[in-house]
Amino acid sequence: MHFSRFLSLLVITSLCGCGSSDTLTLAPVTGTVLFKGKPLSGATVTMISEKGQMANGFTDNDGKFRMTTGGRPGVPVGLAKVGILKMAGNTATVDIKNVKPDDMKNMQISGGGVAKDLVPKSEIPAKYSKPEESKLTAAVDKDGKKNVFEFILVE
């Protein structure tokens, strides 16, 4: 009877990953994004760590951001690839209750009318949007005081 309890406890402990050495070490990361010499507000900043974890942040009116990973403050320690995306805020809305199937089909075929207005446009060069292609990086240090980054975007 005692052996079965021990075995059950051993199985549960191994499934929980208690004491795992794969615990994610996060360090605080903040920074500023500038575009054409001015703070870029309303942008999404994405960092992808060497191990593939994704962190996100959003710029405020001063272009400043603070990163989180999985809802926890910080970014995994190590080198991260960075992407920055800023979509135009004026996207059209469609009252789908009044659109007939034929209307939707025609808008898709022609790319005209309201449908073309639904495609948001980037306010910064598209080359910055993908972390794998942007050529922007951040070396995240265990010492969070060193993790203040400035990304200056150009045309």
Backbone as a chain_set.jsonl record, in Angstrom:
{"seq": "MHFSRFLSLLVITSLCGCGSSDTLTLAPVTGTVLFKGKPLSGATVTMISEKGQMANGFTDNDGKFRMTTGGRPGVPVGLAKVGILKMAGNTATVDIKNVKPDDMKNMQISGGGVAKDLVPKSEIPAKYSKPEESKLTAAVDKDGKKNVFEFILVE", "coords": {"N": [[0.816, -1.182, 0.0], [1.92, 1.251, 0.826], [3.913, 1.462, -1.036], [2.504, 1.875, -3.444], [1.427, 4.425, -2.989], [3.793, 5.895, -2.86], [4.736, 5.466, -5.464], [2.69, 6.69, -6.926], [2.998, 9.365, -6.061], [5.56, 9.862, -7.058], [5.115, 9.696, -9.848], [3.292, 11.828, -10.207], [4.888, 14.004, -9.372], [6.898, 13.932, -11.333], [5.406, 14.499, -13.618], [4.546, 17.094, -13.113], [6.807, 18.584, -13.38], [8.306, 19.617, -11.36], [10.957, 21.385, -9.895], [12.369, 21.572, -12.23], [15.062, 22.098, -14.506], [14.647, 23.652, -16.63], [13.492, 26.104, -16.157], [12.291, 29.241, -17.019], [14.311, 32.021, -17.278], [13.789, 35.297, -16.764], [14.495, 38.703, -17.569], [14.105, 42.16, -16.764], [13.041, 44.327, -19.394], [13.127, 47.316, -21.128], [12.503, 50.198, -23.229], [12.834, 52.444, -26.067], [11.228, 53.465, -29.074], [11.989, 55.035, -32.054], [10.946, 56.796, -34.935], [11.766, 58.335, -37.881], [13.075, 60.197, -36.342], [11.295, 60.822, -34.321], [9.276, 59.914, -31.432], [7.663, 56.772, -31.642], [4.437, 56.023, -31.314], [1.945, 53.652, -30.189], [2.883, 51.264, -31.312], [3.696, 47.788, -31.801], [6.027, 45.851, -30.166], [8.057, 43.103, -30.657], [9.925, 40.45, -29.349], [11.979, 37.718, -29.987], [13.397, 35.085, -28.409], [16.553, 33.263, -28.309], [15.869, 30.634, -27.836], [13.352, 30.527, -28.801], [11.175, 31.637, -27.395], [8.535, 34.025, -27.169], [8.276, 37.494, -26.621], [6.374, 40.407, -25.818], [5.569, 43.883, -26.273], [4.235, 47.225, -25.992], [4.282, 50.442, -27.447], [4.099, 53.619, -25.832], [2.775, 57.014, -25.822], [5.17, 58.374, -25.808], [6.838, 56.741, -27.16], [7.9, 54.745, -25.627], [8.437, 51.464, -24.259], [7.647, 48.403, -22.477], [8.543, 45.11, -21.857], [6.901, 41.87, -21.89], [6.685, 38.358, -21.197], [4.704, 35.726, -21.896], [2.787, 36.847, -20.211], [4.262, 37.481, -17.997], [6.495, 39.846, -16.53], [9.315, 40.904, -18.415], [12.02, 39.466, -20.443], [13.416, 36.496, -21.88], [16.755, 35.755, -20.914], [19.587, 36.45, -22.949], [20.389, 36.56, -26.483], [18.065, 38.271, -28.516], [15.866, 38.42, -31.28], [14.332, 41.187, -32.875], [11.219, 42.652, -33.671], [9.186, 45.226, -35.039], [6.038, 46.652, -35.282], [3.687, 48.785, -36.709], [0.559, 49.634, -37.271], [-1.777, 51.414, -39.318], [-4.205, 53.44, -37.762], [-6.723, 54.081, -38.724], [-8.97, 52.158, -39.78], [-11.475, 50.861, -41.845], [-14.866, 49.994, -41.024], [-17.298, 47.446, -41.441], [-20.728, 46.926, -41.766], [-21.793, 43.961, -41.298], [-24.248, 42.819, -41.29], [-25.776, 43.94, -43.27], [-24.593, 43.283, -45.625], [-24.681, 41.421, -48.524], [-24.179, 38.016, -49.664], [-23.383, 37.992, -52.395], [-22.406, 40.582, -52.647], [-20.133, 40.482, -50.994], [-18.608, 38.58, -52.365], [-18.126, 39.938, -54.785], [-16.644, 42.128, -53.806], [-14.359, 40.82, -52.88], [-13.356, 39.741, -55.257], [-12.898, 42.029, -56.85], [-11.391, 43.631, -55.185], [-12.001, 46.117, -54.562], [-14.014, 48.885, -53.397], [-15.383, 48.762, -50.119], [-13.95, 46.634, -49.037], [-11.196, 46.854, -49.673], [-10.473, 48.868, -47.971], [-10.419, 47.655, -45.551], [-8.019, 46.394, -45.156], [-5.386, 46.838, -43.142], [-2.796, 49.274, -43.163], [0.735, 49.507, -42.941], [2.476, 51.843, -40.954], [5.13, 52.173, -40.854], [8.221, 51.151, -42.457], [7.867, 47.906, -43.874], [9.945, 46.121, -43.492], [10.703, 46.08, -40.844], [8.834, 44.635, -39.441], [9.012, 41.824, -39.072], [10.678, 39.801, -36.82], [12.663, 37.962, -37.62], [13.67, 39.035, -39.933], [14.207, 41.737, -39.635], [16.692, 42.661, -38.789], [17.119, 43.814, -36.374], [18.25, 43.561, -33.054], [18.47, 42.474, -29.605], [20.499, 42.242, -26.852], [19.85, 40.598, -24.138], [20.479, 41.017, -20.811], [21.203, 39.473, -17.618], [21.223, 41.348, -15.638], [18.896, 43.592, -15.242], [19.109, 46.378, -15.346], [20.754, 46.96, -17.42], [19.257, 46.534, -19.634], [17.99, 48.472, -21.402], [16.792, 49.589, -24.26], [17.178, 51.273, -27.415], [15.537, 51.749, -30.361], [16.048, 52.874, -33.483], [14.328, 53.687, -36.182], [14.459, 53.827, -39.718], [13.569, 55.055, -43.018]], "CA": [[0.0, 0.0, 0.0], [2.808, 2.409, 0.889], [4.634, 1.53, -2.306], [1.622, 2.461, -4.465], [1.376, 5.872, -2.72], [5.083, 6.44, -3.267], [4.775, 5.438, -6.92], [1.773, 7.748, -7.394], [3.645, 10.653, -5.789], [6.679, 9.971, -7.994], [4.551, 9.974, -11.169], [2.738, 13.195, -10.174], [6.006, 14.936, -9.309], [7.586, 13.984, -12.632], [4.525, 15.149, -14.586], [4.456, 18.523, -12.798], [8.045, 19.262, -13.75], [8.806, 20.315, -10.181], [12.399, 21.434, -9.823], [12.919, 21.459, -13.578], [16.153, 23.027, -14.809], [14.254, 24.442, -17.794], [12.75, 27.276, -15.73], [12.59, 30.393, -17.854], [14.88, 33.152, -16.565], [13.424, 36.549, -17.423], [15.085, 39.938, -17.059], [13.328, 43.321, -17.207], [13.464, 44.979, -20.639], [12.383, 48.515, -21.503], [13.184, 50.906, -24.296], [12.161, 53.486, -26.836], [11.253, 53.31, -30.522], [11.908, 56.307, -32.781], [10.817, 56.7, -36.385], [12.003, 59.658, -38.453], [13.521, 61.071, -35.271], [10.23, 61.113, -33.36], [8.764, 58.723, -30.756], [6.632, 56.025, -32.365], [3.431, 55.551, -30.366], [0.995, 52.654, -30.681], [3.546, 50.181, -32.048], [3.908, 46.521, -31.108], [7.423, 45.41, -30.182], [8.137, 41.664, -30.436], [11.272, 39.898, -29.226], [12.004, 36.262, -29.996], [14.66, 34.656, -27.819], [17.294, 32.209, -29.02], [15.163, 29.365, -27.652], [12.058, 30.612, -29.455], [10.107, 32.252, -26.619], [8.145, 35.325, -27.696], [7.922, 38.547, -25.674], [5.683, 41.507, -26.488], [5.396, 45.153, -25.588], [3.539, 48.238, -26.791], [4.829, 51.766, -27.183], [3.167, 54.644, -25.385], [2.868, 58.263, -26.598], [6.572, 58.792, -25.857], [7.595, 55.7, -27.853], [8.51, 53.854, -24.634], [7.804, 50.154, -24.115], [8.063, 47.466, -21.427], [8.275, 43.794, -22.433], [6.416, 40.752, -21.093], [6.724, 37.034, -21.823], [3.655, 34.887, -21.333], [2.116, 37.571, -19.146], [5.216, 37.799, -16.925], [7.402, 40.925, -16.931], [10.668, 40.55, -18.804], [12.374, 38.733, -21.66], [14.447, 35.512, -21.575], [18.137, 36.219, -20.996], [20.279, 36.023, -24.157], [20.148, 37.364, -27.674], [16.697, 38.208, -29.037], [15.566, 39.129, -32.526], [13.3, 42.18, -32.582], [10.347, 43.133, -34.735], [8.347, 46.351, -34.637], [4.92, 46.775, -36.2], [2.795, 49.915, -36.429], [-0.487, 49.662, -38.289], [-2.586, 52.626, -39.354], [-5.338, 53.34, -36.865], [-7.99, 54.339, -39.399], [-9.448, 51.081, -40.638], [-12.923, 50.961, -42.048], [-15.672, 48.907, -40.483], [-18.393, 47.075, -42.331], [-21.902, 46.379, -41.111], [-21.949, 42.697, -42.023], [-25.665, 42.432, -41.343], [-26.379, 44.486, -44.485], [-23.835, 42.864, -46.806], [-25.186, 40.169, -49.099], [-23.096, 37.148, -50.125], [-22.885, 38.423, -53.705], [-21.606, 41.79, -52.426], [-18.835, 40.044, -50.465], [-17.889, 37.926, -53.461], [-17.674, 40.982, -55.706], [-15.577, 42.913, -53.167], [-13.156, 39.997, -52.866], [-12.842, 39.625, -56.626], [-12.417, 43.315, -57.372], [-10.465, 44.31, -54.282], [-12.43, 47.51, -54.488], [-15.051, 49.208, -52.434], [-15.067, 48.779, -48.705], [-13.019, 45.565, -48.687], [-9.799, 47.299, -49.73], [-10.226, 49.721, -46.819], [-10.285, 46.82, -44.36], [-6.649, 45.938, -45.045], [-4.614, 47.88, -42.485], [-1.516, 49.594, -43.787], [1.807, 49.772, -42.0], [2.94, 53.229, -40.932], [6.587, 52.144, -40.924], [8.628, 50.169, -43.473], [7.522, 46.518, -43.56], [11.15, 45.363, -43.144], [10.846, 46.015, -39.387], [7.737, 43.896, -38.82], [9.335, 40.43, -38.774], [11.937, 39.699, -36.074], [13.665, 37.171, -38.345], [14.162, 39.777, -41.092], [14.381, 43.168, -39.358], [18.092, 42.928, -38.446], [17.159, 44.435, -35.056], [18.492, 42.58, -32.005], [18.64, 42.962, -28.24], [21.24, 41.318, -25.995], [19.197, 40.721, -22.837], [21.396, 40.68, -19.73], [20.566, 39.128, -16.344], [21.096, 42.62, -14.914], [17.857, 44.356, -15.929], [19.496, 47.788, -15.515], [21.462, 47.063, -18.701], [18.324, 46.2, -20.702], [17.235, 49.629, -21.879], [17.157, 49.611, -25.671], [16.61, 52.311, -28.276], [15.477, 51.31, -31.743], [15.863, 54.034, -34.36], [13.881, 53.171, -37.479], [14.597, 54.746, -40.844], [12.825, 54.647, -44.221]], "C": [[0.86, 1.247, 0.0], [3.567, 2.585, -0.435], [3.777, 2.183, -3.39], [1.472, 3.973, -4.251], [2.663, 6.551, -3.174], [5.172, 6.539, -4.794], [3.874, 6.521, -7.503], [2.395, 9.119, -7.215], [4.799, 10.89, -6.759], [6.188, 10.331, -9.393], [4.029, 11.405, -11.226], [3.854, 14.224, -10.174], [6.711, 15.051, -10.656], [6.733, 14.671, -13.683], [4.437, 16.647, -14.357], [5.702, 19.275, -13.219], [8.629, 20.03, -12.59], [10.322, 20.262, -10.161], [13.073, 21.342, -11.172], [14.016, 22.486, -13.809], [15.814, 23.907, -16.006], [13.452, 25.692, -17.426], [13.233, 28.483, -16.528], [13.097, 31.545, -16.996], [14.592, 34.412, -17.36], [14.143, 37.713, -16.755], [14.244, 41.106, -17.571], [13.916, 43.936, -18.477], [12.526, 46.149, -20.913], [13.118, 49.178, -22.654], [12.308, 51.937, -24.961], [12.291, 53.153, -28.317], [11.068, 54.688, -31.139], [11.777, 56.019, -34.266], [10.864, 58.115, -36.937], [12.327, 60.673, -37.354], [12.489, 61.394, -34.211], [9.776, 59.824, -32.685], [7.632, 58.087, -31.553], [5.638, 55.466, -31.35], [2.526, 54.512, -31.016], [1.595, 51.524, -31.485], [3.644, 48.935, -31.162], [5.373, 46.137, -31.276], [7.413, 43.922, -29.832], [9.595, 41.253, -30.358], [11.158, 38.388, -29.181], [13.386, 35.823, -29.526], [15.31, 33.564, -28.652], [16.597, 30.856, -28.924], [13.741, 29.404, -28.187], [10.917, 31.196, -28.643], [9.829, 33.649, -27.161], [7.748, 36.258, -26.559], [7.292, 39.681, -26.46], [5.642, 42.747, -25.612], [4.719, 46.126, -26.535], [4.084, 49.605, -26.43], [3.73, 52.734, -26.761], [3.359, 55.906, -26.241], [4.294, 58.782, -26.727], [7.455, 57.766, -26.56], [8.237, 54.701, -26.915], [7.714, 52.559, -24.512], [8.398, 49.392, -22.947], [7.631, 46.089, -21.906], [7.751, 42.79, -21.398], [6.51, 39.467, -21.905], [5.679, 36.166, -21.141], [2.942, 35.539, -20.16], [3.005, 37.916, -17.968], [6.147, 38.902, -17.404], [8.776, 40.38, -17.315], [10.765, 39.753, -20.089], [13.42, 37.691, -21.265], [15.853, 36.08, -21.81], [18.795, 35.626, -22.241], [19.942, 36.934, -25.319], [18.72, 37.165, -28.171], [16.621, 38.964, -30.349], [14.347, 39.998, -32.269], [12.522, 42.548, -33.835], [9.479, 44.252, -34.196], [7.292, 46.553, -35.716], [4.034, 47.927, -35.764], [1.799, 49.998, -37.566], [-1.272, 50.956, -38.18], [-3.825, 52.419, -38.502], [-6.681, 53.515, -37.536], [-8.346, 53.203, -40.337], [-10.959, 51.176, -40.709], [-13.626, 49.802, -41.364], [-16.835, 48.66, -41.434], [-19.522, 46.52, -41.477], [-22.254, 45.088, -41.848], [-23.394, 42.236, -42.105], [-26.307, 42.872, -42.657], [-25.642, 44.09, -45.76], [-24.343, 41.507, -47.255], [-24.008, 39.328, -49.581], [-22.52, 37.565, -51.479], [-22.027, 39.675, -53.582], [-20.203, 41.422, -51.934], [-17.985, 39.418, -51.562], [-17.328, 38.965, -54.419], [-16.55, 41.826, -55.112], [-14.277, 42.135, -53.134], [-12.528, 39.906, -54.241], [-12.206, 40.93, -57.086], [-11.366, 43.958, -56.484], [-10.841, 45.763, -54.112], [-13.452, 47.726, -53.408], [-14.535, 49.192, -51.021], [-13.988, 47.761, -48.354], [-11.57, 46.036, -48.716], [-9.459, 48.191, -48.545], [-10.047, 48.923, -45.534], [-8.856, 46.337, -44.152], [-5.827, 47.047, -44.394], [-3.268, 48.06, -43.16], [-0.494, 49.906, -42.699], [2.239, 51.233, -42.107], [4.46, 53.325, -40.951], [6.976, 51.112, -41.979], [8.403, 48.729, -42.998], [8.739, 45.706, -43.124], [11.333, 45.221, -41.638], [9.841, 45.077, -38.724], [8.082, 42.467, -38.402], [10.683, 40.336, -38.05], [13.039, 38.96, -36.829], [14.315, 37.964, -39.479], [14.55, 41.222, -40.798], [15.831, 43.602, -39.152], [18.22, 43.699, -37.136], [17.353, 43.332, -34.021], [18.604, 43.276, -30.653], [19.375, 41.883, -27.452], [20.718, 41.511, -24.575], [20.119, 40.161, -21.759], [20.614, 40.31, -18.472], [20.312, 40.379, -15.513], [20.13, 43.515, -15.688], [18.198, 45.813, -16.159], [20.202, 48.021, -16.849], [20.512, 46.9, -19.89], [17.394, 47.357, -21.061], [17.686, 49.857, -23.318], [16.49, 50.774, -26.393], [16.684, 51.798, -29.71], [15.123, 52.514, -32.599], [15.558, 53.491, -35.756], [14.005, 54.244, -38.542], [13.812, 54.211, -42.025], [13.513, 53.52, -44.934]], "O": [[0.581, 2.197, -0.731], [3.822, 3.703, -0.883], [4.292, 2.974, -4.18], [1.398, 4.725, -5.222], [2.642, 7.621, -3.782], [5.618, 7.547, -5.342], [4.25, 7.194, -8.464], [2.329, 9.952, -8.119], [4.988, 12.012, -7.231], [6.784, 11.18, -10.056], [4.294, 12.121, -12.191], [3.779, 15.216, -10.899], [7.079, 16.15, -11.073], [7.266, 15.357, -14.555], [4.27, 17.403, -15.314], [5.654, 20.492, -13.397], [9.37, 20.992, -12.793], [10.91, 19.205, -10.387], [14.268, 21.053, -11.235], [13.906, 23.624, -13.355], [16.583, 24.798, -16.365], [12.799, 26.279, -18.289], [14.434, 28.705, -16.683], [12.398, 31.998, -16.089], [15.079, 34.584, -18.477], [14.37, 37.714, -15.545], [13.727, 41.052, -18.686], [15.133, 44.049, -18.617], [11.304, 45.999, -20.928], [14.223, 48.771, -23.014], [11.213, 52.26, -24.501], [13.313, 52.633, -28.764], [10.132, 55.416, -30.807], [12.419, 55.109, -34.791], [10.102, 58.985, -36.516], [11.921, 61.834, -37.415], [12.77, 62.161, -33.291], [9.872, 58.751, -33.281], [6.755, 58.779, -32.071], [5.963, 54.538, -30.609], [2.36, 54.492, -32.236], [0.892, 50.884, -32.266], [3.671, 49.028, -29.935], [5.892, 46.103, -32.392], [6.827, 43.525, -28.825], [10.407, 41.653, -31.193], [10.347, 37.837, -28.437], [14.402, 36.136, -30.146], [14.705, 33.015, -29.572], [16.72, 30.026, -29.825], [12.999, 28.432, -28.047], [9.791, 31.257, -29.136], [10.744, 34.368, -27.561], [6.997, 35.884, -25.658], [7.625, 39.9, -27.624], [5.677, 42.669, -24.384], [4.64, 45.88, -27.738], [4.321, 49.901, -25.259], [2.602, 52.683, -27.25], [4.033, 55.859, -27.27], [4.599, 59.543, -27.646], [8.679, 57.897, -26.562], [9.045, 53.882, -27.354], [6.49, 52.549, -24.643], [9.5, 49.689, -22.484], [6.485, 45.908, -22.318], [8.095, 42.844, -20.217], [6.426, 39.482, -23.133], [5.767, 35.906, -19.941], [2.538, 34.856, -19.219], [2.557, 38.577, -17.031], [6.553, 38.9, -18.566], [9.329, 39.515, -16.636], [9.768, 39.414, -20.727], [14.243, 37.966, -20.392], [16.094, 36.792, -22.784], [18.596, 34.454, -22.557], [19.284, 37.96, -25.148], [18.227, 36.039, -28.241], [17.237, 40.018, -30.51], [13.437, 39.606, -31.539], [13.09, 42.731, -34.911], [9.08, 44.231, -33.032], [7.604, 46.616, -36.905], [3.672, 48.035, -34.592], [2.144, 50.38, -38.684], [-1.416, 51.524, -37.097], [-4.424, 51.344, -38.52], [-7.699, 53.127, -36.964], [-8.067, 53.262, -41.535], [-11.624, 51.531, -39.735], [-13.031, 48.746, -41.154], [-17.288, 49.564, -42.137], [-19.285, 45.728, -40.565], [-22.921, 45.112, -42.882], [-23.725, 41.36, -42.904], [-27.27, 42.256, -43.113], [-26.02, 44.512, -46.853], [-24.425, 40.565, -46.466], [-22.945, 39.874, -49.878], [-21.309, 37.499, -51.687], [-21.043, 39.832, -54.305], [-19.209, 41.981, -52.398], [-16.791, 39.694, -51.671], [-16.168, 38.873, -54.821], [-15.612, 42.2, -55.817], [-13.206, 42.708, -53.335], [-11.307, 39.984, -54.379], [-11.109, 40.934, -57.644], [-10.541, 44.738, -56.959], [-10.065, 46.55, -53.57], [-13.718, 46.838, -52.598], [-13.392, 49.562, -50.755], [-13.187, 48.008, -47.453], [-10.787, 45.644, -47.85], [-8.298, 48.274, -48.145], [-9.573, 49.46, -44.533], [-8.52, 45.906, -43.05], [-5.592, 48.084, -45.013], [-2.678, 47.105, -43.665], [-0.823, 50.495, -41.67], [2.351, 51.785, -43.202], [5.018, 54.418, -41.051], [6.151, 50.281, -42.359], [8.714, 48.387, -41.857], [8.579, 44.691, -42.446], [12.051, 44.325, -41.193], [9.994, 44.758, -37.545], [7.488, 41.953, -37.454], [11.71, 40.741, -38.595], [14.217, 39.293, -36.694], [15.398, 37.603, -39.94], [15.167, 41.87, -41.643], [16.16, 44.776, -39.322], [19.302, 44.188, -36.811], [16.704, 42.289, -34.093], [18.803, 44.488, -30.568], [18.925, 40.739, -27.393], [21.092, 42.464, -23.891], [20.491, 38.988, -21.788], [19.492, 40.777, -18.279], [19.325, 40.467, -14.783], [20.516, 44.127, -16.684], [17.647, 46.438, -17.066], [20.242, 49.146, -17.347], [20.918, 47.105, -21.033], [16.17, 47.225, -21.024], [18.82, 50.266, -23.565], [15.393, 51.203, -26.037], [17.757, 51.457, -30.207], [14.048, 53.099, -32.465], [16.421, 52.913, -36.417], [13.699, 55.414, -38.307], [13.429, 53.041, -42.038], [13.026, 53.052, -45.963]]}, "num_chains": 1, "name": "protein.A"}
